[in-house]
């Protein structure tokens, strides 16, 4: 990545109750994440074609929210 400066920002991804994935628009690279509300076990966090996806190991027991740190 060749950028004159790095802009760090945060986006939120929500996984609805009963779902296994949640998505949000993402225009950078994920450098970290943390739960902000309810926290089921995360299987993976990825970004592809401008979309960040959080995938859980099983269906969410309640609505899960995650903060993703992006550069």
N, C-alpha and C positions, 0 to 999 in steps of 0.2 A: 504494500500500500504506500503510495507516494503522495503524501499530503503535506502542505506547508505547516499545518497545525492540526491537532486532534480536538474535536469537539465531543466531549463526553455528555451523553444524555440518557434518559431513562424512558422506557415505554412499558405499558402494562398489557399483559396477556391474561385473559380470563378463560378458564375451562368451566363450562356449565355443569351443574350437577347431573350426573349420569353419563357425561361425555368423557372421552379419553384424550381429546386434543382441544387446543385453543390456538387462535392465530391473531396476529396484528401486523400492520404494515411496518416494515423495517428497512431503512436505507443505509445500513452500516453493518458492522461486524459485532457479534455478541461477545463481550469479555467477561460477563458474569450475570448471575441472576439470584433472586431470593424470593421467598413467599411473602406476600403481604396480607393474605387472608386465607384461612384454612390451608392445610398443606398435605395433600396426598403425595405418595411417592412418585417422583419424576423419573421417567425412563430416558427421555432425551429432550434437548433444546437445540433447535437448528434454525438456520435462515437459508432460504432459497428463493431466487427470483423476487426479492423484495418483500418476502413474507416470513415472519418469525413464527415458529410453531413450537409449542410446549406439548409433549406427549407424556401421559401418565401410564404407570404400569397396569392400572385397572380403572374402571369407571369412577369418576369423582363422587365422593360420598356427600359433598355439598359443593357449592360454587367455590372454586379455587382461583386466586389471583396471584400473579407473579410479576415482579418488576425485573425487567431485563436491562442491563447496562450496555449501552451501544457506543461504539466509536465510529 
